[in-house]
Amino acid sequence: DSGVTQTPKHLITATGQRVTLRCSPRSGDLSVYWYQQSLDQGLQFLIQYYNGEERAKGNILERFSAQQFPDLHSELNLSSLELGDSALYFCASSVWGGLAGEETQYFGPGTRLLVL
Amino acid sequence: GEDVEQSLFLSVREGDSSVINCTYTDSSSTYLYWYKQEPGAGLQLLTYIFSNMDMKQDQRLTVLLNKKDKHLSLRIADTQTGDSAIYFCAESMGNFNKFYFGSGTKLNVKP
């Protein structure tokens, strides 16, 4: 158990709909990353937040948005869903400052989204 | 820093050593990581290496870094069936920068 929680575990919806995925980082972690894992695209970085502010953007579609709240939990909003959005969505939280000053990411179990 | 490449599959016999390879393109990468993903689970950090190191050993795991060739490898000694999983390498410049992941290598351990 990484300490990162994601809800829901599974989500089935229809094309054109909108869903919200939720992530609670490990206690004390300020940074949250969102990733999409699909069979054909592998693990794709979507977006990163640090202490409520957007820090970095990856391959995130305009139909997708995210935010990080004052309590540090984060939500990923996916709208106008298409069949190709079916994937496993992971969030990870990170902590800075190991022995070498490295950043370590801890992944949640993921939300499996199926768009029909 | 977006090109991290791995071979897709590796099959070994139980008890043999496994070597999973990864190449990256961003020479400014500071930290290099290996993650393991078991079926239906999230990614689990196995080990990492700082870019000024050549080698790191952690029990059955040995990470080798050739910074000149931008080549990273993960050796698993005495591979067990429980090691069957997908292994991802990742690079980061640190300081809460982006992480770039490879496509993952599926390790199959035959009894």
Interface residues (C-beta under 8 A of the other chain):
Chain A: S2 V4 S31 Y33 Y35 G42 L43 F45 Q48 Y50 R55 A56 G58 F90 A92 S94 W96 A100 G101 E102 E103 T104 Q105 Y106 F107 G108 P109 G110
Chain B: T30 Y31 Y33 Y35 A41 G42 L43 Q44 L45 Y48 F50 F88 S92 G94 N95 F96 N97 K98 F99 Y100 F101 G102 S103 G104
